[in-house]
Amino acid sequence: MLFHSPEFLSLLAVTVTVYYTFPRARLYLLALANALFYAVAGLPWLGLFVAMALLTYLASKRAQPDLGPSARRWVWLGVTANLLNLGFFKYTNFVFQSLNRYLHLTADSKLISVILPIGISFYTFQLIAYLVDVGRGRQRPSRSFLEFWVFISFFAHLVAGPIMRAKDFLPQVENADQVRFNTGEFKYGLYLLLMGMAKKVILADTLAPLADSRFAAGTSIGALSAWVAAYLFTFQIYFDFSAYSDMALGIGHLFGFRLTQNFFTPYLSDGPREFWQRWHVTLSTWIRDYVYIPLGGSRVKVPRQLFNLILAMTLSGLWHGAAWTFAAWGLYHGVLAAVERLYRKHVETPVAGTGLGRRVVTSWVYRAASVFAWFHLTVIGWVFFRAPTITQALVMIKHMVLLRPLGFSYSELAMVGFAGLLFIGHALERVVREHEVRVHDVWRRLVPTPARALFYAAAVVLVATFMKGKEAAFIYFRF
């Protein structure tokens, strides 16, 4: 069920109304609403989700460290079960097709076909994080399965994040009956919901066919068109995914919940470290806490640190999708992160220790150049993510880097200019989001109430107009 569909908006309106009308029944209401939301994808998938949630919940009751040596076995049991569940549904097709391609087992390209349940990657990571945190003594087990189910299945973050930690969200669920209707919170929730819808239907869905048509050209695409395709997809995936996250945050505010913000204008980053502190933040921190640090993190020698970093990012790529293109995308970012770590340690930091070097490294010119360079490295990386095959991705990147064949075209140059405008809009978004309170105060002070009401009505009509006749799924729904 898509957030910008009439069916979901109807479910949301009814749920919010009943939520504030019957405070004592809130957990039962949310449990039912979450189940209905997910059941649209298929009752068997709902049954699978409930089963994995129940297994994790029961395992957590025996996974507390003070219960003795057996607790660790229960953690491993629950984590293994969740990983096997994810592995079977997400990677079975990939493994068999890869084996068939290299071993030539049969002429049929589809040896087996397993359907991927929606949101399985997100809820699996949440279940694993919860169980591991309980096993580490950092999180007490949930008091009841009802509360645990609402925490793990809340429809705002269920199918595309943010990946919520128990310490951040479970206490809010447990105290849901104490939430009081707050006009300011509710308005802010509607604002985020409308902004997310606008990003999705006006920007992301408009960019999608423009990028798709160029990627469809395959290896025959010219250098300029390849850059345009990569630019367009770069902004398409940002507007699409950040739109979902904005809407999720907005829905949370409607119920008096605070979900974790997932995006902080990532294309203004000056390198991999900052980028992953701004892009899909809840996944980045999950990979750090449950993959990179357990591998040794920064406690080991530098070569092992770099290996751990590259491995963690490659696994992150495979989490996004069961294909070699996603593994290549993760590996690419892992290598860039490793190079940045060496650069900052052996080049930037020593240079910044001198008088002139310090002024250069801390100057706005150095920052701007770093942002420009990293943005284009990110754009190149998105080619791996979007291209259907490694071969096409490598050919496109070769054309982009060598600028051959250039294939000059005024229309494509105009699209490069359009991408520049999107980048400027991205920068303006950062200004607005970082100064929301001040912008809101100025807006209310300078714009009369009737004019504000007219603007809101026009925004709703515009979004509804773009929504009419098209309900494209969010990109991250497939992961």
C-alpha positions as CSV (number, residue, x, y, z in Angstrom):
1,M,0.0,0.0,0.0
2,L,1.6,3.2,-1.2
3,F,1.7,6.2,1.1
4,H,0.4,8.5,-1.6
5,S,-2.5,6.2,-2.6
6,P,-6.1,7.0,-1.7
7,E,-6.4,3.6,0.1
8,F,-3.5,4.4,2.5
9,L,-4.7,8.0,3.1
10,S,-8.1,6.6,4.0
11,L,-6.6,4.1,6.4
12,L,-4.4,6.8,7.9
13,A,-7.4,9.2,8.4
14,V,-9.5,6.5,10.1
15,T,-6.6,5.3,12.3
16,V,-5.7,8.8,13.5
17,T,-9.3,9.6,14.3
18,V,-9.9,6.5,16.3
19,Y,-6.4,6.8,17.9
20,Y,-7.3,10.1,19.6
21,T,-10.9,9.1,20.3
22,F,-10.1,5.9,22.3
23,P,-6.7,6.4,24.0
24,R,-6.9,3.1,26.0
25,A,-7.3,1.1,22.8
26,R,-4.4,2.6,21.0
27,L,-2.1,-0.4,21.0
28,Y,-4.8,-2.7,19.7
29,L,-5.8,-0.2,17.1
30,L,-2.2,0.2,15.8
31,A,-1.6,-3.5,15.9
32,L,-4.6,-4.0,13.7
33,A,-3.8,-1.1,11.4
34,N,-0.2,-2.4,10.9
35,A,-1.5,-5.9,10.1
36,L,-4.1,-4.5,7.6
37,F,-1.4,-2.3,6.0
38,Y,1.0,-5.3,5.5
39,A,-1.8,-7.7,4.6
40,V,-2.3,-5.8,1.3
41,A,1.0,-7.3,0.1
42,G,-0.4,-10.8,0.8
43,L,-1.7,-12.8,3.8
44,P,1.1,-15.4,3.6
45,W,3.7,-12.6,3.9
46,L,1.8,-11.2,6.9
47,G,1.9,-14.7,8.5
48,L,5.6,-14.9,7.8
49,F,6.2,-11.5,9.4
50,V,4.2,-12.3,12.5
51,A,6.0,-15.7,12.9
52,M,9.5,-14.0,12.7
53,A,8.4,-11.3,15.1
54,L,7.0,-13.9,17.5
55,L,10.2,-16.0,17.3
56,T,12.4,-13.0,18.0
57,Y,10.2,-11.9,20.9
58,L,10.3,-15.3,22.5
59,A,14.1,-15.6,21.9
60,S,14.6,-12.2,23.5
61,K,13.0,-13.4,26.7
62,R,15.7,-16.0,27.1
63,A,18.5,-13.9,25.7
64,Q,19.1,-11.6,28.7
65,P,22.8,-11.8,29.9
66,D,21.8,-12.4,33.5
67,L,20.1,-15.7,32.5
68,G,23.5,-17.4,32.1
69,P,25.5,-19.0,29.3
70,S,22.3,-20.2,27.4
71,A,21.3,-16.6,26.7
72,R,24.0,-16.2,24.0
73,R,22.7,-19.3,22.3
74,W,19.2,-17.8,22.1
75,V,20.6,-14.6,20.5
76,W,22.4,-16.7,17.9
77,L,19.3,-18.8,17.3
78,G,17.1,-15.7,16.7
79,V,19.7,-13.9,14.6
80,T,20.3,-17.0,12.5
81,A,16.6,-17.6,11.9
82,N,16.1,-14.0,10.8
83,L,19.2,-14.2,8.5
84,L,18.0,-17.5,7.0
85,N,14.6,-16.0,6.4
86,L,16.1,-13.0,4.6
87,G,18.6,-15.1,2.8
88,F,16.1,-17.5,1.4
89,F,13.6,-15.0,0.1
90,K,16.1,-12.3,-1.1
91,Y,19.1,-14.3,-2.4
92,T,17.8,-17.7,-3.6
93,N,17.1,-16.5,-7.1
94,F,20.4,-14.6,-7.2
95,V,22.4,-17.7,-6.1
96,F,20.8,-20.1,-8.5
97,Q,20.9,-17.7,-11.5
98,S,24.6,-17.0,-10.8
99,L,25.4,-20.7,-10.6
100,N,23.5,-21.3,-13.8
101,R,25.3,-18.5,-15.6
102,Y,28.8,-19.8,-14.7
103,L,28.2,-23.5,-14.5
104,H,25.7,-23.7,-17.5
105,L,23.4,-26.0,-15.6
106,T,20.4,-25.5,-17.9
107,A,19.3,-23.3,-20.7
108,D,16.4,-22.0,-18.6
109,S,17.5,-18.8,-16.9
110,K,15.0,-19.3,-14.1
111,L,15.8,-22.4,-12.2
112,I,13.8,-21.2,-9.3
113,S,11.6,-18.2,-8.6
114,V,11.1,-17.0,-5.1
115,I,8.9,-13.9,-4.5
116,L,10.5,-11.2,-2.2
117,P,8.1,-10.2,0.6
118,I,7.8,-6.4,0.8
119,G,9.9,-4.7,3.5
120,I,11.7,-7.9,4.6
121,S,15.1,-6.3,4.5
122,F,14.0,-3.5,6.9
123,Y,12.1,-5.6,9.4
124,T,14.8,-8.2,9.5
125,F,17.4,-5.6,10.4
126,Q,15.1,-4.2,13.1
127,L,14.5,-7.7,14.6
128,I,18.2,-8.5,14.6
129,A,19.2,-5.2,16.2
130,Y,16.6,-5.7,18.9
131,L,17.7,-9.2,19.8
132,V,21.4,-8.3,19.7
133,D,20.8,-5.3,22.0
134,V,18.9,-7.5,24.4
135,G,21.7,-10.0,24.4
136,R,24.3,-7.2,25.1
137,G,22.3,-6.0,28.0
138,R,21.6,-2.7,26.3
139,Q,17.9,-3.2,25.9
140,R,15.3,-4.9,28.2
141,P,12.9,-7.3,26.5
142,S,9.5,-5.9,25.5
143,R,6.9,-6.3,28.2
144,S,4.3,-7.9,25.8
145,F,4.1,-9.2,22.3
146,L,1.4,-6.6,21.6
147,E,3.8,-3.7,22.3
148,F,6.6,-5.5,20.5
149,W,4.4,-6.0,17.4
150,V,3.4,-2.4,17.3
151,F,7.1,-1.3,17.7
152,I,8.3,-3.6,14.9
153,S,5.5,-3.3,12.5
154,F,4.4,0.4,12.7
155,F,3.4,1.1,9.2
156,A,5.2,4.4,8.9
157,H,8.6,2.8,8.9
158,L,7.8,-0.8,8.0
159,V,8.5,-1.2,4.3
160,A,11.3,1.4,3.7
161,G,12.6,2.6,7.0
162,P,13.9,4.3,8.9
163,I,15.3,1.3,10.7
164,M,14.2,2.0,14.2
165,R,16.1,0.9,17.3
166,A,14.2,-0.4,20.3
167,K,15.8,2.2,22.6
168,D,14.4,5.0,20.5
169,F,10.9,3.7,19.6
170,L,9.8,1.0,22.0
171,P,9.4,3.4,25.0
172,Q,7.2,5.6,22.9
173,V,5.0,2.7,22.0
174,E,4.8,1.6,25.6
175,N,3.6,5.1,26.5
176,A,1.3,5.6,23.6
177,D,-1.8,5.9,25.9
178,Q,-0.1,9.0,27.4
179,V,0.1,10.9,24.1
180,R,-2.1,14.0,24.0
181,F,-3.2,15.7,20.8
182,N,-0.9,18.6,20.1
183,T,-1.9,21.0,17.4
184,G,1.7,22.1,16.6
185,E,2.9,18.5,16.3
186,F,-0.1,17.6,14.1
187,K,0.5,20.5,11.7
188,Y,4.1,19.7,11.5
189,G,3.2,16.1,10.7
190,L,0.9,17.2,7.9
191,Y,3.7,19.5,6.6
192,L,6.2,16.7,6.4
193,L,3.6,14.4,4.8
194,L,2.7,17.0,2.1
195,M,6.3,17.8,1.5
196,G,7.1,14.1,1.1
197,M,4.2,13.6,-1.4
198,A,5.4,16.6,-3.4
199,K,9.0,15.2,-3.6
200,K,7.6,11.9,-4.7
201,V,4.9,12.7,-7.3
202,I,6.2,16.0,-8.6
203,L,10.0,15.4,-8.6
204,A,10.9,11.7,-8.3
205,D,8.2,10.4,-10.6
206,T,8.9,13.1,-13.2
207,L,12.6,12.3,-13.2
208,A,12.1,8.6,-13.4
209,P,11.1,8.3,-17.1
210,L,13.8,10.7,-18.1
211,A,16.4,8.6,-16.4
212,D,14.9,5.3,-17.6
213,S,14.9,6.3,-21.2
214,R,18.6,7.0,-21.2
215,F,19.6,3.9,-19.2
216,A,17.5,1.9,-21.7
217,A,20.0,2.9,-24.4
218,G,22.4,0.4,-22.9
219,T,26.0,0.4,-24.0
220,S,25.3,2.6,-27.0
221,I,24.8,5.6,-24.8
222,G,27.2,8.6,-25.4
223,A,29.2,10.3,-22.7
224,L,27.0,13.3,-22.4
225,S,23.8,11.3,-22.2
226,A,25.4,8.9,-19.7
227,W,26.2,11.9,-17.4
228,V,22.7,13.2,-17.8
229,A,21.2,9.7,-17.0
230,A,23.4,9.5,-13.9
231,Y,22.5,13.0,-12.8
232,L,18.8,12.4,-13.2
233,F,18.9,9.1,-11.3
234,T,21.0,10.7,-8.6
235,F,18.2,13.1,-7.8
236,Q,15.4,10.7,-8.6
237,I,16.6,8.2,-5.9
238,Y,17.2,11.0,-3.4
239,F,13.8,12.6,-3.9
240,D,12.1,9.2,-3.9
241,F,13.7,7.8,-0.8
242,S,13.8,11.0,1.2
243,A,10.2,11.6,0.3
244,Y,9.3,8.3,1.9
245,S,11.3,9.2,5.0
246,D,9.7,12.6,5.2
247,M,6.3,11.0,5.0
248,A,7.2,8.4,7.6
249,L,8.4,11.2,10.0
250,G,5.2,13.1,9.3
251,I,3.0,10.1,10.0
252,G,4.9,9.5,13.2
253,H,4.1,13.1,14.3
254,L,0.4,12.6,13.6
255,F,0.4,9.9,16.3
256,G,2.7,11.8,18.6
257,F,5.8,9.6,17.8
258,R,9.3,10.7,16.9
259,L,10.9,8.6,14.3
260,T,14.6,8.9,13.4
261,Q,15.4,11.3,10.6
262,N,17.1,9.4,7.7
263,F,18.4,12.2,5.4
264,F,20.3,15.4,5.9
265,T,20.9,16.8,2.3
266,P,23.6,14.2,1.6
267,Y,24.8,15.7,-1.7
268,L,26.4,18.6,0.1
269,S,28.8,16.2,1.8
270,D,32.6,16.6,1.3
271,G,33.4,12.9,1.4
272,P,32.3,9.4,2.2
273,R,32.3,9.8,5.9
274,E,30.0,12.8,5.9
275,F,27.9,11.3,3.1
276,W,27.0,8.2,5.2
277,Q,26.2,10.5,8.1
278,R,23.6,12.2,5.9
279,W,22.3,9.4,3.6
280,H,20.1,6.6,4.9
281,V,21.5,7.3,8.4
282,T,19.7,4.5,10.2
283,L,21.2,1.9,7.8
284,S,24.7,3.4,8.0
285,T,24.6,3.3,11.8
286,W,23.2,-0.3,11.7
287,I,26.1,-1.4,9.5
288,R,28.5,0.3,11.8
289,D,27.1,-1.1,15.0
290,Y,26.3,-4.7,13.9
291,V,28.8,-5.4,11.2
292,Y,31.8,-3.0,11.2
293,I,32.5,-2.8,14.9
294,P,32.0,-6.6,15.5
295,L,34.6,-7.2,12.8
296,G,37.0,-5.2,14.8
297,G,36.1,-1.7,13.7
298,S,38.9,0.8,14.4
299,R,40.4,-1.3,17.2
300,V,42.6,-3.3,14.8
301,K,45.5,-2.3,12.7
302,V,45.0,0.0,9.7
303,P,45.0,-2.6,6.9
304,R,42.4,-4.7,8.8
305,Q,40.4,-1.5,9.4
306,L,40.3,-0.8,5.7
307,F,39.4,-4.4,4.9
308,N,36.5,-4.3,7.5
309,L,35.3,-1.0,6.0
310,I,35.3,-2.3,2.5
311,L,33.6,-5.6,3.5
312,A,30.9,-3.8,5.5
313,M,30.1,-1.5,2.6
314,T,30.0,-4.4,0.2
315,L,27.6,-6.2,2.4
316,S,25.5,-3.0,2.6
317,G,25.4,-3.1,-1.2
318,L,24.1,-6.6,-1.3
319,W,21.5,-5.7,1.4
320,H,20.1,-3.2,-1.2
321,G,19.6,-5.9,-3.8
322,A,20.5,-9.4,-4.8
323,A,22.6,-8.6,-7.9
324,W,26.3,-8.1,-8.7
325,T,25.6,-4.5,-9.6
326,F,24.6,-3.8,-6.0
327,A,27.7,-5.6,-4.7
328,A,29.8,-3.5,-7.0
329,W,28.1,-0.3,-5.8
330,G,28.9,-1.3,-2.2
331,L,32.4,-2.2,-3.0
332,Y,32.9,1.1,-4.9
333,H,31.8,3.0,-1.8
334,G,33.9,0.9,0.5
335,V,37.0,1.6,-1.5
336,L,36.2,5.3,-1.6
337,A,35.7,5.3,2.2
338,A,39.0,3.5,2.6
339,V,40.8,6.0,0.4
340,E,39.3,8.9,2.2
341,R,40.5,7.5,5.6
342,L,44.0,7.2,4.3
343,Y,43.9,10.6,2.7
344,R,42.7,12.4,5.8
345,K,45.2,10.6,8.0
346,H,48.3,10.9,5.8
347,V,47.6,14.0,3.7
348,E,44.9,16.3,5.0
349,T,45.7,16.2,8.7
350,P,49.5,16.7,8.3
351,V,48.9,19.6,5.8
352,A,46.3,21.2,8.2
353,G,49.0,21.2,10.9
354,T,50.9,24.0,9.1
355,G,49.9,27.6,9.0
356,L,49.2,27.9,5.2
357,G,47.9,24.3,5.0
358,R,45.4,25.0,7.9
359,R,44.0,28.0,6.1
360,V,43.7,26.1,2.8
361,V,42.0,23.0,4.4
362,T,39.6,25.0,6.4
363,S,38.7,27.5,3.6
364,W,35.4,27.5,1.9
365,V,37.2,27.0,-1.4
366,Y,38.6,23.6,-0.2
367,R,35.2,22.7,1.1
368,A,33.4,23.6,-2.1
369,A,36.0,21.7,-4.2
370,S,35.6,18.6,-1.9
371,V,31.8,18.8,-2.2
372,F,32.0,19.1,-6.0
373,A,34.4,16.2,-6.3
374,W,32.5,13.9,-3.9
375,F,29.2,14.7,-5.6
376,H,30.5,13.5,-8.9
377,L,32.0,10.4,-7.4
378,T,28.6,9.7,-5.9
379,V,27.0,10.2,-9.3
380,I,29.3,7.7,-10.9
381,G,28.5,5.2,-8.1
382,W,24.8,5.5,-8.8
383,V,25.4,4.0,-12.3
384,F,26.3,0.7,-10.6
385,F,23.1,0.9,-8.6
386,R,20.8,1.7,-11.5
387,A,22.3,-0.2,-14.5
388,P,20.8,-3.6,-15.1
389,T,24.2,-5.3,-15.6
390,I,27.8,-4.8,-14.6
391,T,28.8,-4.6,-18.2
392,Q,26.5,-1.7,-19.0
393,A,27.6,0.1,-15.8
394,L,31.2,-0.2,-16.7
395,V,30.7,1.0,-20.3
396,M,28.7,4.0,-19.1
397,I,31.3,4.9,-16.5
398,K,34.1,4.5,-19.1
399,H,32.2,6.9,-21.4
400,M,31.6,9.4,-18.6
401,V,35.2,9.4,-17.4
402,L,36.8,9.5,-20.9
403,L,34.1,11.8,-22.4
404,R,34.0,9.6,-25.5
405,P,31.9,9.5,-27.5
406,L,30.7,12.9,-26.4
407,G,27.6,13.1,-28.5
408,F,27.0,16.8,-28.2
409,S,23.3,17.8,-28.0
410,Y,21.6,21.1,-26.9
411,S,18.8,19.1,-25.3
412,E,21.2,17.1,-23.2
413,L,23.1,20.3,-22.3
414,A,19.8,21.7,-21.1
415,M,19.3,18.6,-19.0
416,V,22.7,19.2,-17.4
417,G,21.5,22.7,-16.6
418,F,18.3,21.2,-15.1
419,A,20.5,18.9,-12.9
420,G,22.3,22.1,-11.7
421,L,19.0,23.6,-10.7
422,L,18.1,20.5,-8.8
423,F,21.4,20.7,-6.9
424,I,20.6,24.3,-6.0
425,G,17.2,23.2,-4.8
426,H,18.9,20.5,-2.8
427,A,21.1,23.2,-1.1
428,L,18.0,25.4,-0.4
429,E,16.3,22.4,1.2
430,R,19.2,22.2,3.6
431,V,18.8,25.9,4.6
432,V,15.0,25.5,5.1
433,R,15.3,22.2,7.1
434,E,18.1,23.6,9.3
435,H,16.1,26.8,10.1
436,E,12.6,25.5,10.1
437,V,11.5,27.4,13.2
438,R,12.8,30.7,12.0
439,V,11.4,30.2,8.5
440,H,8.0,29.3,10.0
441,D,8.1,32.4,12.2
442,V,8.9,34.6,9.2
443,W,6.3,32.9,7.1
444,R,3.5,33.5,9.7
445,R,4.6,37.1,10.4
446,L,4.9,38.3,6.8
447,V,2.2,36.3,5.0
448,P,-1.4,36.9,5.9
449,T,-3.6,34.0,7.0
450,P,-5.8,34.0,3.9
451,A,-2.7,33.9,1.6
452,R,-1.2,31.1,3.6
453,A,-4.4,29.1,3.4
454,L,-4.5,29.7,-0.4
455,F,-1.0,28.5,-0.7
456,Y,-1.7,25.3,1.3
457,A,-4.8,24.6,-0.8
458,A,-2.8,25.2,-4.1
459,A,-0.1,22.8,-2.8
460,V,-2.6,20.1,-2.1
461,V,-4.3,20.6,-5.5
462,L,-0.9,20.5,-7.2
463,V,0.1,17.2,-5.5
464,A,-3.3,15.7,-6.2
465,T,-3.0,16.6,-9.8
466,F,0.4,14.9,-10.2
467,M,-0.9,11.9,-8.2
468,K,-3.9,11.4,-10.6
469,G,-3.5,8.3,-12.7
470,K,0.0,7.3,-11.4
471,E,1.0,5.5,-8.3
472,A,4.6,4.6,-8.8
473,A,6.1,2.5,-6.0
474,F,9.0,3.9,-4.0
475,I,12.3,2.6,-5.2
476,Y,13.3,1.1,-1.8
477,F,10.1,-1.0,-1.7
478,R,11.9,-3.5,-3.8
479,F,14.7,-4.0,-1.2
